[in-house]
Amino acid sequence: MVLDDLGSSLRGTLDTLRGKSRISEEDVEEIVKEIQRSLLSADVDVSLVMELSDNIERRALEEEPPAGTPARDFVLRIVYEELVDLIGESTDLPLEEQTILLAGLQGSGKTTSAAKMAWWFSTKGLRPAVIQTDTFRPGAYEQAEQMSERAEVEFYGDPDGEDPVQIARDGLEATSDADVHIVDTAGRHALEDDLIAEIEQIEGVVEPDRSLLVLDAAIGQGAKDQAQQFDESIGIDGVVITKLDGTAKGGGALTAVDQTDSSIAFLGTGEEVQDVERFEPDGFISRLLGMGDLGQLAERVERAMAQTEDEEEDWDPEDMLQGSFTLNDMQKQMQAMNNMGPLDQVMDMIPGFGGGIKDQLPDDAMDVTQERMRTFEVIMDSMTDAEKEYPKAIGASQVQRIARGSGTDEEQVRELLEQFKMMERTIKQFQGMGSEKEMQRMMQQMQQGGGGGGGGMGGMGPF
């Protein structure tokens, strides 16, 4: 994920303090220099870097750490608080009727972000509509229409229209029954005068409650000029950072937030319409520093389980805690994990699993794990219903047949069966924990304590 290099560098810098109970002035100076290098290499604006590092240095030298707190934990907390303060609050987006105007250069991801945001609002019980006003870019109408269909939200555009201002006006009228209107505007390759004039006219027609600047995470130092000019023209209330699943540095987006004195509204984390997160500064910085994000993890789990149940209406995950655990249950659990998104993103949200542990894995470790899950899916598709219901009865001849039918080898089939046994043992442990109320109490303790967040991964075995 974008900013991973920054997070890895910051964690590596702080790890030099491991084992120390006190921090010296020399330690602080060295830590601050490394933090400056990390932020500058991530394309964060120089003035912001100096302000942030000065604050960290001052607090580390002047504040007294709580009794018994290791030096690394003390400085980690200061870095965390200063980064959260730098980013500020999440953009205010109440769950009520509103009109949102999207601005940004061509290629920034506005059209995709419009559909993603509409999908997000729909999951909150609102009825959104996407209005496409881009008459400049070929294919803009078709892309917006297709993305809106995938998001299952209302859409308006005019493929033959030439006046984007009139399209905006007609779109608001045609979708008047929608709760949330998201108006996508045209971008250009640079901040041209006609782009600014056009978006100012559209703003005058739609009278948005909020104007959001969409920025590619790879924007770098150019974000400062973009943010400033758009802010002067229409006023920027928040920033949407796109393509966070890439390898871009991402620091420019942080610069844009500071430049417009605004905040971050959404993060785009992938290509699907569901790959969007409402930005929460505490959780984002916590993940960056390897401390996890239980709030976002819980939301993904809930969403994934609901999606899996919709796909398989006769499957209830609670049945696993009451009766026998079968390969059908395992397959549904794997589908739910796939619905949660890329495993490297999920790992970042689990306290103790992201950050340092993920840094130690080979670069292709997550891809291998995803591939392994897909292989298991193919193998299970080659099994009979009886074999899925009672996998313990699968013998050598059946293993051979399943391997041939799935195009895999026998060792992979046996590996799947071993994985099933491991998950079955874990499920039985959960079955012995008592009532549903007791289970809820344990989950609450995990969320409040933070440190137990990684325990829930035990049932996934080597996934």
C-alpha positions as CSV (number, residue, x, y, z in Angstrom):
1,M,0.0,0.0,0.0
2,V,1.1,3.6,-0.6
3,L,3.0,5.1,2.3
4,D,4.2,1.7,3.3
5,D,7.7,2.8,2.7
6,L,7.2,5.8,5.0
7,G,5.6,3.6,7.7
8,S,8.4,1.0,7.4
9,S,11.1,3.8,7.6
10,L,9.5,5.4,10.6
11,R,9.2,2.0,12.4
12,G,12.8,1.2,11.6
13,T,13.9,4.5,13.0
14,L,12.0,4.0,16.2
15,D,13.3,0.4,16.6
16,T,16.7,1.9,17.3
17,L,15.3,2.8,20.7
18,R,14.3,-0.8,21.6
19,G,15.7,-1.9,25.0
20,K,16.3,1.7,26.2
21,S,14.4,3.0,29.3
22,R,15.6,6.6,28.9
23,I,16.2,8.7,25.8
24,S,19.2,11.0,25.4
25,E,19.4,14.3,23.5
26,E,21.7,12.5,21.0
27,D,19.0,9.8,20.5
28,V,16.4,12.5,19.8
29,E,18.5,14.3,17.3
30,E,19.2,11.1,15.4
31,I,15.6,10.0,15.5
32,V,14.4,13.5,14.2
33,K,17.0,13.4,11.3
34,E,15.7,10.0,10.3
35,I,12.1,11.1,10.5
36,Q,12.9,14.1,8.3
37,R,14.5,11.9,5.7
38,S,11.6,9.5,5.8
39,L,9.0,12.3,5.3
40,L,11.0,14.1,2.6
41,S,11.5,10.9,0.6
42,A,7.7,10.4,0.8
43,D,7.2,13.8,-1.0
44,V,5.9,15.6,2.1
45,D,6.4,19.4,1.7
46,V,9.7,20.7,3.3
47,S,8.0,23.3,5.5
48,L,5.6,20.6,6.9
49,V,8.5,18.3,7.6
50,M,10.4,20.9,9.6
51,E,7.3,21.9,11.6
52,L,6.5,18.2,12.4
53,S,10.1,17.3,13.3
54,D,10.5,20.4,15.4
55,N,7.4,19.5,17.4
56,I,8.6,15.9,17.9
57,E,12.0,17.0,19.0
58,R,10.6,19.5,21.5
59,R,8.2,17.1,23.0
60,A,10.6,14.3,23.3
61,L,13.1,16.5,25.1
62,E,10.7,18.4,27.3
63,E,8.0,15.9,28.3
64,E,8.5,13.4,31.0
65,P,7.6,9.8,29.9
66,P,5.1,8.0,32.2
67,A,6.8,5.7,34.8
68,G,7.9,2.4,33.3
69,T,7.3,3.5,29.7
70,P,10.1,2.3,27.3
71,A,11.8,5.0,25.3
72,R,10.5,3.6,22.0
73,D,6.9,3.6,23.2
74,F,7.2,7.1,24.5
75,V,8.5,8.5,21.2
76,L,6.1,6.4,19.2
77,R,3.2,8.0,21.0
78,I,4.6,11.5,20.3
79,V,5.1,10.7,16.5
80,Y,1.6,9.2,16.4
81,E,0.0,12.3,18.0
82,E,1.9,14.7,15.8
83,L,1.0,12.9,12.6
84,V,-2.6,12.8,13.6
85,D,-2.5,16.5,14.4
86,L,-0.9,17.2,11.0
87,I,-3.7,15.4,9.1
88,G,-6.4,16.8,11.3
89,E,-10.0,15.6,11.6
90,S,-11.8,13.6,8.9
91,T,-13.9,15.7,6.5
92,D,-17.4,16.3,7.9
93,L,-19.8,14.2,5.8
94,P,-23.1,13.8,7.7
95,L,-25.4,11.0,6.7
96,E,-28.1,13.3,5.3
97,E,-29.2,15.0,2.1
98,Q,-26.3,16.8,0.4
99,T,-24.6,17.7,-2.9
100,I,-20.9,16.9,-3.3
101,L,-18.8,18.4,-6.1
102,L,-15.6,16.6,-7.2
103,A,-12.7,18.5,-8.7
104,G,-9.2,17.4,-9.9
105,L,-7.0,16.9,-12.8
106,Q,-7.5,14.3,-15.6
107,G,-6.3,10.9,-14.4
108,S,-6.7,11.7,-10.7
109,G,-9.6,9.1,-10.4
110,K,-12.6,11.4,-10.0
111,T,-15.0,9.2,-12.0
112,T,-14.1,6.1,-10.1
113,S,-14.2,7.9,-6.8
114,A,-17.7,9.2,-7.6
115,A,-19.1,5.7,-7.9
116,K,-17.1,4.5,-4.9
117,M,-18.4,7.3,-2.7
118,A,-22.0,6.7,-4.0
119,W,-21.6,3.0,-3.1
120,W,-20.4,3.9,0.4
121,F,-23.4,6.2,1.0
122,S,-25.7,3.5,-0.2
123,T,-24.3,1.1,2.5
124,K,-25.3,3.7,5.1
125,G,-29.0,3.6,4.0
126,L,-29.0,6.7,1.8
127,R,-30.0,6.9,-1.9
128,P,-27.1,8.4,-3.9
129,A,-26.9,9.5,-7.5
130,V,-23.9,10.2,-9.7
131,I,-24.1,13.0,-12.2
132,Q,-21.4,13.0,-14.9
133,T,-20.7,16.4,-16.5
134,D,-17.4,15.6,-18.3
135,T,-17.8,16.4,-22.0
136,F,-14.1,16.7,-22.6
137,R,-12.6,13.2,-22.0
138,P,-13.6,10.5,-24.5
139,G,-15.3,7.6,-22.7
140,A,-16.0,9.6,-19.6
141,Y,-19.8,9.0,-19.9
142,E,-19.4,5.2,-20.5
143,Q,-17.0,4.8,-17.6
144,A,-19.2,6.7,-15.2
145,E,-22.3,4.7,-16.3
146,Q,-20.5,1.3,-16.0
147,M,-19.1,2.2,-12.6
148,S,-22.5,3.4,-11.3
149,E,-24.0,0.2,-12.5
150,R,-21.4,-1.8,-10.6
151,A,-22.1,0.3,-7.5
152,E,-25.9,-0.2,-8.1
153,V,-26.6,3.5,-7.8
154,E,-28.6,6.0,-9.8
155,F,-26.8,7.7,-12.7
156,Y,-27.3,10.7,-15.0
157,G,-25.3,11.9,-17.9
158,D,-25.8,13.1,-21.5
159,P,-23.5,11.3,-24.0
160,D,-24.5,13.9,-26.7
161,G,-24.4,16.9,-24.5
162,E,-21.8,19.6,-25.1
163,D,-22.6,22.0,-22.2
164,P,-21.4,20.6,-18.8
165,V,-23.2,23.3,-16.9
166,Q,-26.6,22.4,-18.5
167,I,-25.9,18.7,-17.9
168,A,-25.3,19.4,-14.2
169,R,-28.6,21.4,-14.1
170,D,-30.5,18.7,-15.9
171,G,-28.9,16.0,-13.7
172,L,-30.0,17.5,-10.5
173,E,-33.6,17.7,-11.8
174,A,-33.6,14.1,-13.2
175,T,-32.3,12.7,-9.9
176,S,-34.3,15.0,-7.6
177,D,-35.4,12.0,-5.5
178,A,-31.9,11.1,-4.5
179,D,-30.6,11.9,-1.0
180,V,-26.9,12.5,-2.0
181,H,-25.9,14.0,-5.4
182,I,-22.2,13.4,-6.4
183,V,-21.3,15.7,-9.3
184,D,-18.2,14.6,-11.3
185,T,-16.5,17.3,-13.3
186,A,-14.0,17.3,-16.2
187,G,-10.3,17.3,-15.6
188,R,-7.4,18.4,-17.8
189,H,-3.8,17.5,-18.1
190,A,-2.9,20.8,-16.3
191,L,-4.5,23.6,-14.4
192,E,-5.9,25.4,-17.4
193,D,-8.0,28.5,-17.2
194,D,-10.9,26.9,-19.1
195,L,-11.0,24.1,-16.5
196,I,-11.2,26.5,-13.6
197,A,-13.8,28.6,-15.4
198,E,-15.9,25.6,-16.2
199,I,-15.9,24.2,-12.6
200,E,-16.7,27.6,-11.2
201,Q,-19.8,27.7,-13.4
202,I,-20.9,24.2,-12.4
203,E,-20.4,25.1,-8.8
204,G,-22.7,28.1,-9.3
205,V,-25.5,25.8,-10.6
206,V,-25.2,22.9,-8.2
207,E,-24.4,24.9,-5.1
208,P,-22.6,22.0,-3.4
209,D,-22.6,21.5,0.3
210,R,-19.1,20.2,0.0
211,S,-16.4,20.4,-2.7
212,L,-13.8,17.6,-2.6
213,L,-10.4,17.6,-4.4
214,V,-9.5,14.2,-5.8
215,L,-5.7,13.6,-5.8
216,D,-3.7,10.6,-7.1
217,A,-1.5,9.4,-4.4
218,A,1.4,9.7,-6.8
219,I,1.0,13.5,-7.2
220,G,4.1,14.4,-5.2
221,Q,5.0,18.1,-4.7
222,G,2.6,19.2,-7.5
223,A,-0.2,18.7,-5.1
224,K,0.6,22.1,-3.4
225,D,-0.2,24.2,-6.6
226,Q,-3.3,22.1,-7.4
227,A,-4.8,22.4,-4.0
228,Q,-4.1,26.1,-3.8
229,Q,-5.7,27.0,-7.2
230,F,-8.8,24.8,-6.7
231,D,-9.2,26.1,-3.2
232,E,-9.1,29.7,-4.5
233,S,-11.7,28.9,-7.2
234,I,-14.3,26.9,-5.5
235,G,-13.1,26.3,-1.9
236,I,-12.0,22.8,-1.0
237,D,-13.7,21.2,2.0
238,G,-11.8,17.9,1.8
239,V,-9.5,15.7,-0.1
240,V,-10.0,12.2,-1.7
241,I,-6.8,10.3,-2.0
242,T,-6.9,7.7,-4.8
243,K,-4.8,4.7,-5.9
244,L,-3.5,3.9,-2.4
245,D,-3.0,0.3,-3.6
246,G,-0.1,1.4,-5.7
247,T,3.6,2.1,-4.9
248,A,3.3,5.9,-5.0
249,K,4.8,7.9,-2.1
250,G,1.7,9.7,-1.1
251,G,3.2,12.6,0.9
252,G,1.9,15.1,-1.6
253,A,-1.6,14.4,-0.5
254,L,-0.7,15.3,3.1
255,T,0.7,18.5,1.7
256,A,-2.6,19.3,-0.1
257,V,-4.6,18.8,3.1
258,D,-2.4,21.3,4.9
259,Q,-2.4,23.7,2.0
260,T,-6.2,23.9,1.8
261,D,-6.6,23.9,5.6
262,S,-9.1,21.0,5.0
263,S,-9.1,17.3,5.7
264,I,-9.3,13.9,4.1
265,A,-12.7,12.5,3.3
266,F,-12.1,9.1,1.6
267,L,-9.3,6.8,0.6
268,G,-9.4,4.7,-2.6
269,T,-7.7,1.4,-1.9
270,G,-8.3,-0.6,-5.1
271,E,-10.0,-0.9,-8.4
272,E,-13.4,-2.3,-7.3
273,V,-16.3,0.0,-6.3
274,Q,-16.1,-1.5,-2.8
275,D,-12.4,-0.5,-2.4
276,V,-13.0,2.7,-0.5
277,E,-12.6,3.7,3.1
278,R,-14.0,6.6,5.0
279,F,-10.9,8.3,6.3
280,E,-10.3,8.2,10.1
281,P,-7.0,9.8,11.1
282,D,-6.4,7.8,14.2
283,G,-6.8,4.5,12.5
284,F,-4.8,5.5,9.4
285,I,-1.8,6.7,11.4
286,S,-2.1,3.8,13.7
287,R,-1.8,1.4,10.7
288,L,1.1,3.4,9.3
289,L,3.0,2.9,12.4
290,G,2.2,-0.8,12.7
291,M,-0.3,-0.4,15.6
292,G,-3.4,-1.8,13.8
293,D,-6.9,-0.4,13.2
294,L,-9.6,-2.4,14.8
295,G,-12.4,0.0,13.8
296,Q,-11.7,-0.4,10.1
297,L,-11.1,-4.1,10.5
298,A,-14.5,-4.6,12.2
299,E,-16.2,-2.6,9.4
300,R,-14.6,-4.8,6.7
301,V,-15.4,-8.0,8.5
302,E,-19.1,-7.0,8.9
303,R,-19.3,-5.9,5.2
304,A,-17.6,-9.1,4.0
305,M,-19.8,-11.4,6.0
306,A,-22.9,-9.6,4.9
307,Q,-21.8,-9.9,1.3
308,T,-21.0,-13.5,1.6
309,E,-24.4,-14.2,3.2
310,D,-26.1,-12.4,0.3
311,E,-24.2,-14.6,-2.1
312,E,-25.2,-17.7,-0.2
313,E,-28.6,-16.9,1.3
314,D,-28.8,-20.4,3.0
315,W,-25.5,-20.0,4.8
316,D,-25.3,-18.5,8.4
317,P,-21.8,-18.1,9.9
318,E,-23.2,-18.6,13.4
319,D,-24.1,-22.2,12.4
320,M,-20.3,-22.9,12.6
321,L,-20.4,-22.3,16.3
322,Q,-23.3,-24.6,16.9
323,G,-22.9,-27.7,14.7
324,S,-20.3,-29.5,12.7
325,F,-17.7,-27.5,10.6
326,T,-17.6,-28.6,7.0
327,L,-15.6,-27.8,3.9
328,N,-18.6,-25.8,2.7
329,D,-18.2,-23.6,5.8
330,M,-14.5,-23.2,5.2
331,Q,-15.1,-22.2,1.6
332,K,-17.6,-19.5,2.7
333,Q,-15.1,-18.3,5.3
334,M,-12.5,-18.0,2.5
335,Q,-14.9,-16.1,0.3
336,A,-15.6,-13.7,3.2
337,M,-11.9,-13.1,3.6
338,N,-11.6,-12.4,-0.2
339,N,-14.5,-9.9,0.2
340,M,-12.5,-8.1,2.9
341,G,-9.9,-7.1,0.3
342,P,-6.1,-7.7,-0.2
343,L,-4.5,-9.5,2.7
344,D,-1.7,-7.0,3.1
345,Q,-4.4,-4.3,3.8
346,V,-6.2,-6.6,6.3
347,M,-2.9,-7.4,8.1
348,D,-2.2,-3.6,8.6
349,M,-5.4,-3.4,10.6
350,I,-4.6,-6.1,13.0
351,P,-2.5,-5.0,16.0
352,G,0.8,-6.9,16.0
353,F,0.3,-8.3,12.5
354,G,1.0,-5.2,10.3
355,G,4.1,-3.0,10.5
356,G,7.1,-4.9,11.7
357,I,5.8,-8.4,11.0
358,K,4.7,-7.6,7.5
359,D,8.0,-5.8,6.8
360,Q,9.8,-9.1,7.4
361,L,7.8,-11.0,4.8
362,P,9.1,-11.5,1.3
363,D,7.7,-9.0,-1.2
364,D,5.5,-11.6,-2.9
365,A,4.3,-13.2,0.4
366,M,0.8,-11.7,0.2
367,D,0.4,-12.6,-3.5
368,V,1.4,-16.2,-2.8
369,T,-1.1,-16.3,0.0
370,Q,-3.9,-15.0,-2.2
371,E,-2.9,-17.5,-4.9
372,R,-3.1,-20.3,-2.3
373,M,-6.6,-19.3,-1.3
374,R,-7.7,-19.4,-5.0
375,T,-6.1,-22.8,-5.4
376,F,-8.0,-24.1,-2.5
377,E,-11.2,-22.7,-4.0
378,V,-10.6,-24.6,-7.3
379,I,-9.9,-27.8,-5.4
380,M,-13.1,-27.6,-3.4
381,D,-15.1,-26.9,-6.6
382,S,-13.9,-30.3,-7.8
383,M,-15.3,-32.1,-4.8
384,T,-18.7,-33.7,-4.4
385,D,-21.2,-32.4,-2.0
386,A,-20.7,-35.5,0.2
387,E,-16.9,-34.9,0.3
388,K,-17.4,-31.3,1.4
389,E,-19.8,-32.3,4.1
390,Y,-17.6,-35.1,5.5
391,P,-14.0,-34.5,4.3
392,K,-12.6,-37.0,6.9
393,A,-13.8,-39.8,4.6
394,I,-11.7,-38.6,1.7
395,G,-9.2,-41.4,0.9
396,A,-6.2,-41.7,-1.4
397,S,-8.2,-42.6,-4.5
398,Q,-10.4,-39.6,-4.0
399,V,-7.4,-37.3,-3.5
400,Q,-6.1,-38.5,-6.9
401,R,-9.5,-37.8,-8.6
402,I,-9.8,-34.4,-7.0
403,A,-6.3,-33.4,-8.0
404,R,-6.9,-34.5,-11.6
405,G,-10.3,-32.7,-11.8
406,S,-8.9,-29.4,-10.4
407,G,-5.7,-29.4,-12.3
408,T,-3.6,-29.4,-9.1
409,D,-1.4,-32.0,-7.6
410,E,-2.2,-34.4,-4.7
411,E,0.1,-32.6,-2.3
412,Q,-2.0,-29.4,-2.7
413,V,-5.2,-31.4,-2.0
414,R,-3.7,-32.9,1.2
415,E,-2.6,-29.4,2.2
416,L,-6.2,-28.2,1.9
417,L,-7.4,-31.1,4.1
418,E,-4.7,-30.3,6.7
419,Q,-5.8,-26.7,6.7
420,F,-9.4,-27.8,7.2
421,K,-8.4,-29.9,10.2
422,M,-6.6,-26.9,11.7
423,M,-9.6,-24.6,11.3
424,E,-12.0,-27.3,12.6
425,R,-10.0,-27.5,15.8
426,T,-10.1,-23.8,16.2
427,I,-13.9,-23.7,15.7
428,K,-14.3,-26.4,18.3
429,Q,-12.4,-24.2,20.8
430,F,-14.8,-21.3,20.0
431,Q,-17.7,-23.7,20.5
432,G,-16.5,-24.4,24.0
433,M,-16.3,-20.8,25.1
434,G,-19.9,-20.6,26.3
435,S,-22.8,-18.4,25.5
436,E,-23.2,-15.8,22.8
437,K,-23.1,-13.1,25.5
438,E,-19.7,-14.4,26.7
439,M,-18.4,-14.3,23.1
440,Q,-19.5,-10.7,22.8
441,R,-17.9,-9.8,26.1
442,M,-14.6,-11.3,24.9
443,M,-14.8,-9.4,21.6
444,Q,-15.3,-6.2,23.5
445,Q,-12.3,-6.8,25.6
446,M,-10.2,-7.5,22.5
447,Q,-11.3,-4.2,21.0
448,Q,-10.8,-2.2,24.2
449,G,-7.4,-3.8,24.9
450,G,-6.0,-3.6,21.4
451,G,-3.3,-6.0,22.1
452,G,-5.5,-9.0,21.7
453,G,-6.5,-8.0,18.1
454,G,-4.2,-10.5,16.5
455,G,-5.7,-13.5,18.4
456,G,-8.7,-13.7,16.0
457,M,-6.4,-14.8,13.2
458,G,-5.6,-18.1,14.8
459,G,-8.4,-19.9,12.9
460,M,-7.0,-18.8,9.6
461,G,-3.9,-20.9,10.1
462,P,-1.2,-20.1,7.5
463,F,-3.5,-17.8,5.6
